[in-house]
Amino acid sequence: MSYTGLTGKVVVPGQPEYEQARQEYNIAINKYPCAIVYCFNSCDIANAILWSRKQGVKLRIRSGRHNYEGYSTGNRKLVIDTTLMNDIKVNTDDDTVEIQAGVRLGYLYERLYQCGYTFPGGTCPSVGISGLVLGGGIGLSTRYLGLTADSLLEAEMVDAEGNQLTVNDCCNPGLFWALRGAGGGNFGVVTRYKFRLKNVDKITLIQLRWDNDKSARLEFLRVWQKWLLNLDRRISAFGGIYKLGAWMNSFFYGCPEEARQILGPLLEIPGITLENIEYVDFIDAVKTIGEIYPEREAFKATGRFVHRHFSQSELVKFIDIIDKAPANNANSSIRVYSLGGAVRNVEVNETAFFDRQANYIIAITSSWERKKEASLHKKWVAAGFDYIYTVTLGSYINFPYNNLPNYEQAYYGAHVRRLQRIKKEYDPYNVFSFPQSIL
Ligand SMILES: Cc1cc2nc3c(=O)[nH]c(=O)nc-3n(C[C@H](O)[C@H](O)[C@H](O)COP(=O)(O)OP(=O)(O)OC[C@H]3O[C@@H](n4cnc5c(N)ncnc54)[C@H](O)[C@@H]3O)c2cc1C
C-alpha cells in the first residue's frame, strides 16, 4: 500500500511504535489499523481524509482512545489521531477557552485552574475532550454547570471534502446542534473547541463508602433515587454498588457544613466506613478522584438513562445481579451518575443530547486482569444489561454497547431523523462511519 499523500507522523505495521500506537485505553480492544496518522494540523487531517477516500480505505477518528467499544480504531482502517494537536488558549478577558481536539482532561483541568476556572468535564484524567464533549459529557460538576457540551460556543471541523468549517449558532447551526451529543465520529473531524468558562476557588469534595456491608447496597440505591429528586443543583455525584458494599463520590459548590445537611439521608445509611467531606481547591478534588483510574484496563461496560423511580422488587433485582458479579471488589459494579439540575435548564431540542430529563444514568461495568477471565465478565455484563434494558429508556452514547438493539433510537430518541438529515448534508458518502454511526 502506498502512503503517499498522508502528512503528519505516520505509523504503520512493522514499525517499533506500532504496537503502542494501535492500543486503546480498553486493553480488551485489540485492533490492527493499516496506518495511524498523528496529525499536527487541519491540513494533515484533510490530507488523511482525501487519502482514505482515494485509496478506498475506511477511516476512524481518534483523540483520547477511551471509547468503550473501540470505535476510534479498527482492523485495516486508517486511524486519524489528533493527540499532537493539544494546545489550550485561555482568554481571561471574556472567560473562554480554545482547546485543540487532542487535549485530555487532566491537562485541561490543570491549565484552567491556573487561571481560576472550573470545567464541567468527566472524572478520568486521560479521557479526551473530543469524545467527551461530542457525546454530551457528564461529571461531578454537571448538575451545577450542565453537560460539557452545554458550555460549547464553537467548534471547527474538517468535513468529508477536506474543507475546514466553523460551526456555531450562526455558521452551520444544524451541525452545531448535532455535534453537541451526537458528534463523535459521525460528521467530520473536529479540530478545535471554544468553551465559556466559570470561575472557581474551593469546593467540597465528598467521598462516602460502605465497605463490607452488603445491606448498605439496597439502602444506597433506595436513598439515592429519592435523594436526587429535589437535590440542590450545586451538588453532583457518581456512586455505585459492588458485591460487598457501596460508595459515592461527589463535588459540592459550597461549604462542608451545608454539604453535610444536603447529604443527610445518605449519611444515615448504616455501616459507613469512610466519610470524607473536605473543603479543598477545585484542582485537588479533581486529582483525588482522577487517581482512582488505572493507566489502562480491560473492561466491558455500558450505561442507560433512568427516568423513573424503581420499585423495591426492581431494586432487589439489581442486588441479585451484583450478587452474581465475577469480582468481589468494585471492578464489577453497578454505577449511578447524577443528572438533573443544570442539565434540565437546556431545552431537549436545543442540542442533539436527547435524554435531558433523565434523573441519572445507571451503568454496569466489569474489568479483569487475566485474559482467560474475559468471557466470564462479559457474560455477567450482558446478563445485567438485559435486565437494566427492560427498566430504562435510552442509552448514553459515551457508554456505548455493541449489542444494543436499535442503537440510533436508543442513543438519540426523537432526534434520529434530524440527525440523519444532517448526516446526509455533511457526509453524503458516509465517509465517517463506525459500527454504531448515524446512517
Ligand atoms: C475510564 C473511563 C472514564 C470515563 N469517565 C467518563 C466521565 O466521567 N464522563 C463521561 O461523560 N464519560 C466518561 N467516559 C466515557 C468517555 O466520555 C467516552 O469514552 C468518550 O467518547 C471518550 O473520548 P476520547 O476522545 O477519549 O475517545 P476516542 O476513543 O478517541 O473517541 C471517542 C469517539 O469520539 C470520536 N472522536 C474522537 N475524536 C474526534 C474528533 N476530533 N472529531 C470527531 N469525532 C471524534 C471517535 O471516533 C469515537 O467514536 C469514560 C470512559 C472511560 C474509559
The ligand as an ORCA input file, in Angstrom:
! r2SCAN-3c Opt
* xyz 0 1
  C     -12.062      5.180     32.337
  C     -13.146      5.985     31.691
  C     -13.749      7.018     32.390
  C     -14.767      7.768     31.806
  N     -15.365      8.780     32.516
  C     -16.352      9.497     31.945
  C     -16.990     10.576     32.642
  O     -16.664     10.883     33.787
  N     -17.970     11.257     31.999
  C     -18.368     10.957     30.722
  O     -19.264     11.612     30.206
  N     -17.776      9.957     30.045
  C     -16.783      9.232     30.622
  N     -16.198      8.219     29.922
  C     -16.655      7.944     28.567
  C     -15.975      8.908     27.601
  O     -16.602     10.160     27.637
  C     -16.087      8.379     26.192
  O     -15.426      7.141     26.117
  C     -15.509      9.347     25.178
  O     -16.057      9.096     23.921
  C     -14.003      9.259     25.125
  O     -13.475     10.213     24.267
  P     -11.968     10.042     23.764
  O     -11.650     11.188     22.894
  O     -11.091      9.756     24.932
  O     -12.055      8.671     22.982
  P     -11.850      8.179     21.483
  O     -11.944      6.691     21.604
  O     -10.629      8.729     20.869
  O     -13.118      8.756     20.720
  C     -14.429      8.510     21.153
  C     -15.421      8.692     19.982
  O     -15.350     10.028     19.503
  C     -14.880     10.057     18.144
  N     -13.896     11.143     18.047
  C     -12.721     11.233     18.715
  N     -12.102     12.372     18.371
  C     -12.889     13.011     17.494
  C     -12.757     14.235     16.787
  N     -11.693     15.002     16.930
  N     -13.757     14.598     15.930
  C     -14.849     13.817     15.757
  N     -15.004     12.628     16.404
  C     -14.031     12.229     17.268
  C     -14.265      8.694     17.907
  O     -14.293      8.336     16.544
  C     -15.111      7.801     18.800
  O     -16.318      7.468     18.139
  C     -15.173      7.461     30.483
  C     -14.558      6.436     29.774
  C     -13.559      5.692     30.366
  C     -12.922      4.576     29.608
*
